[in-house]
Amino acid sequence: MSEDQNVVYIGRKPVMSYVLAVITYMNTPDAKEVVLKARGRAITTAVDVAEITRRRFMQKLQIDKIDVGTEELTEQDGRKRAVSTIEISLKV
Amino acid sequence: MSEDQNVVYIGRKPVMSYVLAVITYMNTPDAKEVVLKARGRAITTAVDVAEITRRRFMQKLQIDKIDVGTEELTEQDGRKRAVSTIEISLKV
């Protein structure tokens, strides 16, 4: 399995679709960890996904690590904009 | 100094007003740590405050710990709603 296969990128879909992605992945054989990655407004959604998955569906799931950072995006007009990022590592 | 004085509650004000609050607090004598607390949509703002303060203004500031959680709010109509929370501890 490649290194990045256990990453769930959080965007603008409903929270529950990401919760389902995490549960589905964690129920595959040998899955022990999943990383939620989000930036900007989706950061709140990433925290929601972690919390809802842990509390409602997979009580064994723990938050292993949370990292925040900054990414520089280039807009269509060429201007640069800094955007905050988060990575939440969940493991059983 | 009481235990809670070094908490900055992140809400709907512009990001820079919280960045300024952190910088001001960290420049008082003996200040070594500040905790950013936010919930719901303000979680993204809390991450922005941590990142902007560290990168643009106080390079010595480090993220000591990040905790996420869930709080139960009661709406005016009596219904309960779960909301995600974040606490970001910053220290020099």
Backbone of each chain as ProteinMPNN parsed JSONL, in Angstrom:
{"seq_chain_A": "MSEDQNVVYIGRKPVMSYVLAVITYMNTPDAKEVVLKARGRAITTAVDVAEITRRRFMQKLQIDKIDVGTEELTEQDGRKRAVSTIEISLKV", "coords_chain_A": {"N_chain_A": [[0.831, -1.204, 0.0], [0.557, 2.186, -0.861], [2.103, 5.13, 0.563], [0.398, 7.28, 0.837], [-2.209, 6.455, 0.758], [-3.86, 6.294, 2.95], [-4.919, 8.804, 3.484], [-7.39, 11.206, 4.046], [-8.775, 13.716, 2.305], [-10.181, 16.668, 3.312], [-12.896, 18.553, 2.262], [-15.474, 20.43, 0.804], [-17.685, 18.821, 0.987], [-20.588, 17.27, 2.627], [-20.196, 16.741, 6.156], [-20.707, 14.096, 6.995], [-20.091, 12.471, 4.812], [-17.343, 12.347, 4.835], [-16.901, 11.227, 7.328], [-17.95, 8.718, 6.857], [-16.106, 7.843, 4.936], [-13.805, 7.593, 6.497], [-14.589, 5.608, 8.352], [-15.1, 3.483, 6.597], [-12.545, 3.108, 5.472], [-11.067, 2.451, 7.798], [-12.11, 0.022, 8.388], [-11.063, -1.734, 6.589], [-8.861, -4.551, 6.039], [-5.948, -4.621, 8.087], [-5.813, -1.835, 8.334], [-4.721, 0.769, 10.293], [-4.38, 3.386, 10.797], [-5.388, 6.696, 9.939], [-5.199, 9.731, 8.128], [-6.462, 12.944, 8.376], [-6.661, 15.617, 6.187], [-6.805, 19.094, 5.784], [-7.564, 22.432, 4.661], [-7.856, 25.993, 5.222], [-11.238, 27.088, 5.461], [-12.182, 24.483, 5.683], [-10.945, 23.344, 7.825], [-12.378, 23.387, 10.229], [-14.347, 21.509, 9.549], [-12.739, 19.211, 9.377], [-12.044, 18.802, 12.07], [-14.608, 18.341, 13.068], [-15.183, 15.918, 11.704], [-13.283, 14.176, 12.851], [-14.134, 14.223, 15.54], [-16.875, 13.417, 15.435], [-16.639, 10.873, 14.275], [-15.133, 9.517, 16.207], [-16.726, 9.764, 18.539], [-19.359, 8.952, 17.92], [-19.208, 6.657, 16.344], [-16.785, 5.063, 16.307], [-15.471, 4.189, 18.976], [-13.001, 3.275, 19.735], [-11.153, 4.622, 18.294], [-8.455, 6.865, 18.285], [-7.063, 10.158, 18.735], [-4.045, 10.658, 17.398], [-2.144, 12.547, 16.683], [-1.915, 16.049, 16.061], [-1.263, 18.356, 13.637], [-0.562, 21.689, 12.664], [-0.243, 24.078, 10.015], [1.062, 26.246, 7.402], [0.184, 27.05, 4.103], [1.203, 28.253, 0.926], [-0.792, 29.686, -1.417], [-1.241, 30.313, -4.9], [-3.142, 32.692, -6.42], [-5.553, 32.993, -9.155], [-5.068, 35.428, -10.361], [-2.404, 35.709, -9.941], [-1.544, 36.659, -7.503], [-0.24, 35.958, -4.224], [-1.338, 33.96, -1.484], [-1.624, 33.186, 1.895], [-2.584, 30.212, 3.477], [-4.057, 28.508, 6.184], [-3.393, 25.185, 7.417], [-4.385, 21.854, 8.449], [-3.55, 18.737, 9.943], [-4.83, 15.805, 11.002], [-4.125, 12.992, 12.736], [-5.48, 9.849, 13.05], [-5.817, 6.923, 14.945], [-6.194, 3.368, 15.685]], "CA_chain_A": [[0.0, 0.0, 0.0], [1.387, 3.397, -0.92], [2.113, 5.876, 1.814], [-0.648, 8.291, 0.914], [-3.54, 5.912, 0.585], [-4.698, 6.469, 4.124], [-5.216, 10.214, 3.716], [-8.704, 11.682, 3.617], [-8.742, 15.161, 2.115], [-11.46, 17.252, 3.717], [-13.258, 19.712, 1.457], [-16.777, 21.071, 1.035], [-18.809, 17.885, 1.059], [-21.166, 17.163, 3.972], [-19.324, 16.094, 7.137], [-20.951, 12.666, 7.095], [-19.437, 11.717, 3.737], [-15.963, 12.101, 5.276], [-16.996, 10.272, 8.438], [-18.137, 7.42, 6.224], [-14.834, 7.48, 4.303], [-12.889, 7.166, 7.567], [-15.072, 4.324, 8.872], [-14.881, 2.49, 5.545], [-11.116, 2.811, 5.404], [-10.574, 1.809, 9.024], [-12.619, -1.35, 8.44], [-10.323, -2.609, 5.68], [-7.862, -5.306, 6.809], [-4.645, -4.004, 8.357], [-5.848, -0.377, 8.49], [-4.525, 1.156, 11.695], [-4.248, 4.831, 10.927], [-5.866, 7.509, 8.823], [-4.85, 11.134, 8.339], [-7.377, 13.924, 7.79], [-5.955, 16.835, 5.796], [-7.725, 20.155, 5.388], [-7.034, 23.79, 4.743], [-8.847, 27.075, 5.228], [-12.537, 26.856, 6.115], [-12.426, 23.053, 5.898], [-10.296, 22.928, 9.072], [-13.466, 23.097, 11.167], [-14.947, 20.238, 9.13], [-11.818, 18.129, 9.739], [-12.215, 18.56, 13.504], [-15.925, 17.708, 13.192], [-15.073, 14.523, 11.233], [-12.566, 13.424, 13.886], [-14.952, 14.124, 16.75], [-18.084, 12.621, 15.19], [-16.247, 9.473, 14.061], [-14.715, 8.967, 17.496], [-17.756, 9.73, 19.571], [-20.587, 8.257, 17.569], [-19.088, 5.416, 15.57], [-15.622, 4.214, 16.565], [-14.958, 4.65, 20.264], [-11.603, 2.886, 19.899], [-10.315, 5.523, 17.507], [-7.842, 7.924, 19.091], [-6.302, 11.178, 18.025], [-2.64, 10.374, 17.638], [-1.327, 13.751, 16.499], [-2.518, 17.134, 15.29], [-0.291, 19.345, 13.176], [-1.081, 22.781, 11.852], [0.802, 24.697, 9.201], [0.649, 27.285, 6.462], [0.508, 26.768, 2.716], [1.058, 29.449, 0.106], [-1.519, 29.442, -2.661], [-1.184, 31.384, -5.889], [-4.471, 32.929, -6.984], [-5.566, 33.06, -10.617], [-4.478, 36.681, -10.812], [-0.965, 35.69, -9.667], [-1.229, 37.052, -6.128], [-0.063, 34.845, -3.304], [-2.18, 34.038, -0.296], [-1.289, 32.135, 2.851], [-3.77, 29.549, 4.005], [-3.712, 27.571, 7.264], [-3.691, 23.78, 7.163], [-4.382, 20.98, 9.622], [-3.463, 17.295, 9.71], [-5.243, 15.084, 12.207], [-3.854, 11.553, 12.595], [-6.357, 9.017, 13.876], [-5.409, 5.519, 14.925], [-6.845, 2.467, 16.655]], "C_chain_A": [[0.874, 1.267, 0.0], [1.163, 4.244, 0.332], [0.898, 6.793, 1.964], [-2.062, 7.752, 0.858], [-4.451, 6.113, 1.793], [-4.924, 7.938, 4.498], [-6.619, 10.517, 3.217], [-8.62, 13.202, 3.522], [-10.121, 15.736, 2.382], [-11.73, 18.506, 2.898], [-14.637, 20.221, 1.812], [-17.954, 20.117, 1.057], [-19.403, 17.867, 2.464], [-20.236, 16.353, 4.887], [-19.464, 14.575, 7.094], [-20.301, 11.86, 5.972], [-17.975, 11.441, 4.096], [-15.925, 11.115, 6.444], [-17.093, 8.854, 7.871], [-16.84, 6.934, 5.561], [-13.848, 6.951, 5.347], [-13.298, 5.783, 8.08], [-14.803, 3.207, 7.864], [-13.411, 2.108, 5.483], [-10.644, 2.021, 6.622], [-11.087, 0.373, 9.167], [-11.997, -2.271, 7.393], [-9.259, -3.339, 6.489], [-6.561, -4.509, 6.933], [-4.658, -2.479, 8.507], [-5.731, -0.024, 9.969], [-4.536, 2.657, 11.898], [-4.832, 5.529, 9.71], [-5.559, 8.975, 9.156], [-5.864, 12.016, 7.627], [-6.583, 15.174, 7.448], [-6.957, 17.863, 5.311], [-7.009, 21.486, 5.4], [-8.166, 24.806, 4.717], [-10.097, 26.686, 5.999], [-12.793, 25.39, 6.448], [-11.773, 22.531, 7.181], [-11.352, 22.551, 10.119], [-14.13, 21.755, 10.836], [-14.061, 19.055, 9.527], [-11.945, 17.777, 11.227], [-13.565, 17.886, 13.763], [-15.859, 16.232, 12.803], [-14.394, 13.671, 12.301], [-13.465, 13.184, 15.094], [-16.183, 13.229, 16.554], [-17.723, 11.15, 15.013], [-15.901, 8.812, 15.388], [-15.882, 8.763, 18.447], [-18.963, 8.89, 19.199], [-20.364, 6.859, 17.019], [-17.926, 4.5, 15.956], [-14.927, 4.65, 17.854], [-13.484, 4.295, 20.482], [-10.631, 3.839, 19.205], [-9.755, 6.646, 18.394], [-7.145, 8.947, 18.21], [-4.839, 11.018, 18.398], [-1.817, 11.659, 17.612], [-2.131, 14.786, 15.723], [-1.424, 18.117, 14.917], [-1.01, 20.455, 12.438], [0.082, 23.41, 11.089], [0.221, 25.756, 8.293], [1.082, 26.878, 5.055], [0.334, 28.05, 1.923], [0.373, 29.083, -1.202], [-1.3, 30.611, -3.606], [-2.56, 31.509, -6.532], [-4.386, 32.998, -8.503], [-4.937, 34.355, -11.142], [-2.989, 36.793, -10.436], [-0.584, 36.095, -8.255], [-1.085, 35.837, -5.235], [-0.858, 35.063, -2.023], [-1.793, 32.887, 0.619], [-2.576, 31.521, 3.378], [-3.322, 28.534, 5.072], [-4.133, 26.148, 6.915], [-3.734, 23.004, 8.488], [-4.245, 19.531, 9.156], [-3.785, 16.604, 11.024], [-5.02, 13.598, 11.962], [-4.706, 10.787, 13.589], [-5.86, 7.578, 13.821], [-6.206, 4.687, 15.919], [-5.764, 1.8, 17.49]], "O_chain_A": [[1.818, 1.379, 0.783], [0.174, 4.088, 1.049], [0.432, 7.048, 3.075], [-3.02, 8.524, 0.906], [-5.675, 6.101, 1.663], [-5.097, 8.273, 5.669], [-6.993, 10.134, 2.108], [-8.42, 13.889, 4.524], [-11.105, 15.342, 1.756], [-10.899, 19.413, 2.845], [-14.945, 20.424, 2.987], [-19.102, 20.552, 1.138], [-18.793, 18.39, 3.397], [-19.58, 15.408, 4.448], [-18.469, 13.852, 7.15], [-19.991, 10.684, 6.161], [-17.428, 10.411, 3.702], [-15.027, 10.277, 6.534], [-16.422, 7.93, 8.33], [-16.519, 5.748, 5.622], [-13.141, 5.973, 5.101], [-12.458, 4.895, 8.224], [-14.34, 2.126, 8.228], [-13.07, 0.926, 5.445], [-9.91, 1.041, 6.49], [-10.562, -0.4, 9.968], [-12.35, -3.447, 7.31], [-8.797, -2.825, 7.508], [-6.141, -3.821, 6.003], [-3.614, -1.886, 8.782], [-6.537, -0.46, 10.79], [-4.68, 3.145, 13.018], [-4.776, 5.013, 8.594], [-5.648, 9.398, 10.309], [-6.101, 11.863, 6.429], [-5.907, 15.736, 8.31], [-7.85, 17.55, 4.523], [-5.982, 21.653, 6.059], [-9.273, 24.525, 4.258], [-10.028, 26.042, 7.046], [-13.532, 25.084, 7.384], [-12.024, 21.393, 7.58], [-11.234, 21.534, 10.801], [-14.435, 20.967, 11.731], [-14.563, 18.018, 9.961], [-11.953, 16.603, 11.597], [-13.658, 16.97, 14.579], [-16.42, 15.385, 13.499], [-14.863, 12.579, 12.623], [-13.544, 12.067, 15.606], [-16.491, 12.391, 17.401], [-18.412, 10.274, 15.536], [-16.322, 7.688, 15.661], [-16.006, 7.715, 19.081], [-19.53, 8.198, 20.044], [-21.203, 5.975, 17.191], [-18.075, 3.278, 15.932], [-13.935, 5.378, 17.829], [-12.799, 4.916, 21.295], [-9.437, 3.851, 19.502], [-10.489, 7.286, 19.148], [-6.702, 8.648, 17.102], [-4.445, 11.214, 19.547], [-0.906, 11.838, 18.42], [-2.923, 14.446, 14.844], [-0.737, 18.649, 15.788], [-1.948, 20.206, 11.681], [1.242, 23.28, 11.481], [-0.951, 26.118, 8.396], [2.205, 26.419, 4.848], [-0.565, 28.844, 2.201], [0.881, 28.283, -1.988], [-1.186, 31.758, -3.173], [-3.076, 30.554, -7.114], [-3.296, 33.055, -9.072], [-4.351, 34.378, -12.224], [-2.389, 37.856, -10.598], [0.56, 35.904, -7.841], [-1.728, 34.811, -5.456], [-1.025, 36.187, -1.549], [-1.652, 31.749, 0.172], [-3.537, 32.227, 3.684], [-2.347, 27.806, 4.888], [-5.114, 25.938, 6.202], [-3.192, 23.443, 9.502], [-4.763, 19.153, 8.105], [-3.1, 16.796, 12.028], [-5.65, 13.009, 11.083], [-4.666, 11.033, 14.795], [-5.521, 7.079, 12.748], [-6.806, 5.21, 16.858], [-6.072, 0.999, 18.373]]}, "seq_chain_B": "MSEDQNVVYIGRKPVMSYVLAVITYMNTPDAKEVVLKARGRAITTAVDVAEITRRRFMQKLQIDKIDVGTEELTEQDGRKRAVSTIEISLKV", "coords_chain_B": {"N_chain_B": [[-1.447, 35.454, 39.549], [-4.408, 34.392, 37.999], [-5.489, 31.129, 36.898], [-6.739, 31.128, 34.466], [-6.178, 33.407, 33.073], [-4.474, 33.532, 30.934], [-5.808, 32.805, 28.635], [-7.027, 33.093, 25.381], [-9.999, 33.729, 23.951], [-11.336, 32.76, 20.951], [-13.333, 34.304, 18.566], [-15.631, 35.964, 16.5], [-14.302, 38.205, 15.666], [-11.977, 40.162, 13.608], [-9.116, 38.328, 12.445], [-6.656, 39.562, 13.031], [-7.061, 41.019, 15.36], [-7.017, 39.131, 17.365], [-4.481, 38.094, 17.041], [-2.995, 40.3, 17.824], [-3.79, 40.413, 20.504], [-2.585, 38.104, 21.497], [0.15, 38.681, 21.065], [0.433, 40.966, 22.661], [-0.169, 39.918, 25.201], [1.899, 38.012, 25.459], [4.047, 39.618, 25.674], [3.995, 40.653, 28.186], [5.545, 40.753, 31.454], [6.974, 37.686, 32.555], [5.182, 36.11, 31.129], [4.689, 33.084, 29.567], [3.201, 31.317, 28.223], [0.266, 30.851, 26.238], [-3.153, 30.156, 25.695], [-5.215, 29.354, 23.041], [-8.639, 29.311, 22.577], [-11.378, 27.915, 20.888], [-14.522, 27.397, 19.172], [-16.644, 25.584, 16.883], [-17.145, 27.308, 13.817], [-15.126, 29.127, 14.383], [-12.852, 27.717, 14.804], [-11.139, 27.482, 12.603], [-10.24, 30.119, 12.506], [-8.773, 30.199, 14.893], [-6.594, 28.528, 14.299], [-5.506, 30.054, 12.243], [-4.745, 32.334, 13.74], [-2.745, 31.263, 15.411], [-0.852, 30.453, 13.478], [-0.281, 32.837, 12.01], [0.694, 34.508, 14.034], [2.974, 33.108, 14.866], [4.487, 32.915, 12.471], [4.706, 35.485, 11.332], [5.212, 37.315, 13.379], [6.254, 36.407, 15.915], [8.697, 34.53, 16.008], [9.824, 32.842, 17.84], [7.801, 31.634, 19.166], [6.125, 28.628, 19.916], [4.065, 25.824, 19.008], [2.692, 24.126, 21.532], [0.831, 22.23, 22.249], [-2.088, 20.673, 20.927], [-5.451, 20.327, 21.371], [-8.513, 18.71, 20.643], [-12.094, 18.684, 20.937], [-15.498, 18.054, 21.999], [-18.39, 19.961, 22.566], [-21.507, 20.321, 24.215], [-24.12, 22.219, 23.201], [-27.009, 24.053, 24.221], [-29.699, 25.023, 22.384], [-31.768, 27.99, 21.871], [-34.358, 27.08, 21.54], [-34.326, 24.846, 23.055], [-33.303, 22.525, 22.011], [-30.531, 20.266, 21.696], [-27.17, 20.575, 20.634], [-24.226, 19.388, 19.219], [-20.971, 20.707, 19.282], [-17.82, 21.187, 17.815], [-14.628, 21.693, 19.387], [-11.521, 23.487, 19.896], [-8.277, 23.653, 21.364], [-5.436, 25.455, 21.438], [-2.234, 25.439, 22.549], [0.239, 27.773, 23.051], [3.666, 28.461, 23.39], [6.703, 30.051, 24.569]], "CA_chain_B": [[-2.237, 35.424, 38.313], [-5.311, 33.25, 37.993], [-5.108, 30.119, 35.912], [-7.381, 31.316, 33.17], [-5.904, 34.711, 32.483], [-3.728, 33.453, 29.679], [-6.634, 32.195, 27.597], [-7.637, 33.997, 24.415], [-11.164, 33.096, 23.331], [-11.426, 33.174, 19.552], [-14.718, 34.406, 18.108], [-15.885, 36.441, 15.138], [-13.564, 39.422, 15.311], [-10.933, 39.922, 12.598], [-7.989, 37.525, 12.925], [-5.562, 40.368, 13.548], [-7.304, 41.488, 16.726], [-6.574, 38.057, 18.255], [-3.014, 38.051, 16.919], [-2.525, 41.393, 18.659], [-4.022, 40.016, 21.901], [-1.544, 37.122, 21.843], [1.436, 39.376, 21.125], [0.388, 41.848, 23.831], [-0.048, 39.103, 26.4], [3.203, 37.352, 25.533], [5.063, 40.618, 25.999], [3.96, 41.029, 29.599], [6.597, 40.031, 32.175], [6.707, 36.314, 33.021], [4.263, 35.351, 30.278], [5.411, 32.037, 28.835], [2.256, 30.447, 27.52], [-1.083, 31.355, 26.032], [-4.005, 29.117, 25.121], [-6.306, 29.82, 22.18], [-9.803, 28.424, 22.647], [-12.389, 28.257, 19.885], [-15.425, 26.313, 18.812], [-17.378, 25.754, 15.622], [-16.478, 27.994, 12.707], [-13.958, 29.888, 14.84], [-11.685, 26.825, 14.871], [-10.237, 27.907, 11.521], [-9.621, 31.376, 12.93], [-7.779, 29.893, 15.925], [-5.401, 28.025, 13.605], [-4.923, 31.228, 11.574], [-4.095, 33.181, 14.748], [-1.498, 30.59, 15.799], [0.096, 30.456, 12.36], [0.141, 34.206, 11.676], [1.516, 35.027, 15.126], [4.27, 32.428, 14.821], [5.267, 33.126, 11.261], [4.986, 36.869, 10.985], [5.53, 38.226, 14.468], [6.989, 35.859, 17.063], [9.271, 33.27, 15.506], [10.175, 31.959, 18.957], [6.582, 30.998, 19.676], [5.921, 27.273, 19.425], [2.827, 25.147, 19.365], [3.034, 23.15, 22.565], [-0.166, 21.163, 22.308], [-3.392, 20.963, 20.321], [-6.502, 19.394, 21.777], [-9.85, 18.957, 20.115], [-13.133, 18.065, 21.755], [-16.889, 18.314, 21.636], [-19.184, 20.586, 23.619], [-22.923, 20.258, 23.897], [-24.799, 23.49, 23.4], [-28.47, 24.006, 24.182], [-30.232, 26.133, 21.591], [-32.849, 28.724, 22.532], [-35.581, 26.279, 21.519], [-34.161, 23.711, 23.947], [-32.618, 21.401, 21.36], [-29.108, 20.201, 21.962], [-26.367, 20.505, 19.435], [-22.815, 19.171, 19.534], [-20.091, 21.594, 18.529], [-16.41, 20.842, 18.017], [-13.805, 22.724, 20.024], [-10.071, 23.318, 19.785], [-7.433, 24.429, 22.276], [-4.059, 25.482, 20.933], [-1.323, 26.023, 23.544], [1.442, 28.372, 22.45], [4.637, 28.846, 24.414], [8.034, 30.458, 24.105]], "C_chain_B": [[-3.143, 34.201, 38.316], [-5.001, 32.344, 36.808], [-5.612, 30.444, 34.513], [-7.022, 32.613, 32.458], [-5.154, 34.637, 31.16], [-4.483, 32.695, 28.583], [-7.16, 33.297, 26.68], [-8.781, 33.233, 23.751], [-11.341, 33.654, 21.923], [-12.888, 33.172, 19.116], [-14.785, 34.948, 16.696], [-15.17, 37.725, 14.776], [-12.541, 39.113, 14.221], [-9.739, 39.201, 13.224], [-6.951, 38.392, 13.627], [-5.798, 40.879, 14.962], [-6.889, 40.419, 17.737], [-5.058, 37.911, 18.216], [-2.414, 39.105, 17.851], [-2.686, 41.057, 20.143], [-2.939, 39.038, 22.367], [-0.196, 37.824, 22.025], [1.509, 40.243, 22.384], [0.571, 41.029, 25.106], [1.357, 38.529, 26.544], [4.326, 38.337, 25.834], [4.958, 41.164, 27.414], [5.024, 40.212, 30.341], [6.101, 38.654, 32.624], [5.727, 35.513, 32.161], [5.053, 34.347, 29.448], [4.48, 31.194, 27.976], [0.913, 31.134, 27.341], [-1.885, 30.253, 25.338], [-5.112, 29.768, 24.288], [-7.446, 28.821, 22.258], [-10.849, 28.874, 21.64], [-13.338, 27.093, 19.712], [-16.145, 26.637, 17.509], [-16.523, 26.416, 14.561], [-15.2, 28.724, 13.122], [-12.697, 29.033, 14.956], [-10.657, 27.209, 13.809], [-9.504, 29.193, 11.911], [-8.533, 31.13, 13.97], [-6.477, 29.394, 15.295], [-4.707, 29.178, 12.873], [-4.159, 32.108, 12.565], [-2.755, 32.576, 15.147], [-0.452, 30.716, 14.697], [0.61, 31.862, 12.044], [1.051, 34.762, 12.773], [2.912, 34.422, 15.066], [5.108, 32.851, 13.633], [5.632, 34.572, 11.014], [5.568, 37.675, 12.127], [6.415, 37.67, 15.569], [7.582, 34.5, 16.697], [9.636, 32.302, 16.627], [8.978, 31.16, 19.478], [6.402, 29.605, 19.065], [4.559, 26.726, 19.826], [3.176, 24.003, 20.309], [2.099, 21.947, 22.499], [-1.424, 21.614, 21.583], [-4.378, 19.893, 20.776], [-7.793, 19.743, 21.056], [-10.861, 18.222, 20.983], [-14.507, 18.412, 21.227], [-17.608, 18.925, 22.831], [-20.648, 20.491, 23.221], [-23.577, 21.593, 24.231], [-26.301, 23.264, 23.417], [-28.968, 25.246, 23.456], [-31.357, 26.826, 22.361], [-34.145, 27.921, 22.555], [-35.435, 24.983, 22.335], [-33.463, 22.505, 23.335], [-31.121, 21.441, 21.66], [-28.329, 19.987, 20.67], [-24.918, 20.314, 19.86], [-21.966, 20.1, 18.683], [-18.637, 21.233, 18.862], [-15.65, 22.02, 18.615], [-12.326, 22.45, 19.747], [-9.385, 24.169, 20.849], [-6.006, 24.322, 21.771], [-3.186, 26.179, 21.977], [-0.058, 26.501, 22.851], [2.396, 28.754, 23.565], [5.934, 29.313, 23.78], [9.067, 29.603, 24.807]], "O_chain_B": [[-2.69, 33.094, 38.605], [-4.341, 32.745, 35.85], [-4.993, 30.083, 33.511], [-7.513, 32.881, 31.361], [-5.198, 35.572, 30.361], [-3.886, 32.041, 27.729], [-7.677, 34.31, 27.15], [-8.564, 32.226, 23.078], [-11.478, 34.862, 21.732], [-13.594, 32.175, 19.273], [-14.092, 34.465, 15.8], [-15.397, 38.282, 13.702], [-12.266, 37.947, 13.936], [-9.397, 39.434, 14.383], [-6.427, 38.022, 14.677], [-4.842, 41.145, 15.69], [-6.458, 40.749, 18.842], [-4.427, 37.638, 19.238], [-1.453, 38.839, 18.572], [-1.813, 41.38, 20.949], [-2.442, 39.135, 23.489], [0.509, 37.594, 23.008], [2.521, 40.252, 23.083], [1.359, 41.39, 25.98], [1.936, 38.56, 27.63], [5.428, 37.934, 26.205], [5.734, 42.035, 27.805], [5.368, 39.109, 29.915], [4.947, 38.495, 33.021], [5.473, 34.344, 32.451], [5.972, 34.716, 28.718], [4.929, 30.448, 27.106], [0.48, 31.905, 28.197], [-1.36, 29.517, 24.503], [-5.848, 30.626, 24.776], [-7.251, 27.627, 22.032], [-11.169, 30.059, 21.546], [-13.019, 25.953, 20.052], [-16.242, 27.792, 17.094], [-15.335, 26.124, 14.424], [-14.298, 28.916, 12.306], [-11.605, 29.556, 15.18], [-9.457, 27.255, 14.081], [-8.305, 29.334, 11.674], [-7.486, 31.777, 13.937], [-5.389, 29.792, 15.71], [-3.479, 29.275, 12.878], [-3.058, 32.571, 12.268], [-1.748, 33.279, 15.217], [0.702, 31.05, 14.965], [1.808, 32.05, 11.833], [2.058, 35.408, 12.482], [3.911, 35.129, 15.197], [6.302, 33.115, 13.769], [6.73, 34.87, 10.544], [6.331, 38.614, 11.899], [7.25, 38.396, 16.107], [7.028, 33.455, 17.039], [9.746, 31.097, 16.405], [9.14, 30.138, 20.146], [6.514, 29.43, 17.851], [3.985, 27.115, 20.843], [3.858, 23.048, 19.937], [2.518, 20.802, 22.669], [-1.784, 22.791, 21.619], [-4.151, 18.699, 20.581], [-8.126, 20.915, 20.881], [-10.525, 17.261, 21.674], [-14.654, 18.989, 20.15], [-17.456, 18.467, 23.963], [-20.988, 20.571, 22.041], [-23.586, 22.034, 25.38], [-26.811, 22.391, 22.715], [-28.691, 26.374, 23.865], [-31.838, 26.315, 23.373], [-34.945, 28.061, 23.48], [-36.319, 24.127, 22.305], [-33.077, 21.575, 24.044], [-30.534, 22.506, 21.851], [-28.783, 19.309, 19.749], [-24.436, 21.001, 20.761], [-22.222, 20.259, 17.49], [-18.28, 21.008, 20.018], [-15.984, 23.182, 18.382], [-11.937, 21.331, 19.409], [-9.849, 25.258, 21.19], [-5.442, 23.231, 21.688], [-3.371, 27.363, 22.258], [0.622, 25.742, 22.16], [1.976, 29.313, 24.578], [6.227, 29.016, 22.622], [10.265, 29.766, 24.574]]}, "name": "protein", "num_of_chains": 2, "seq": "MSEDQNVVYIGRKPVMSYVLAVITYMNTPDAKEVVLKARGRAITTAVDVAEITRRRFMQKLQIDKIDVGTEELTEQDGRKRAVSTIEISLKVMSEDQNVVYIGRKPVMSYVLAVITYMNTPDAKEVVLKARGRAITTAVDVAEITRRRFMQKLQIDKIDVGTEELTEQDGRKRAVSTIEISLKV"}
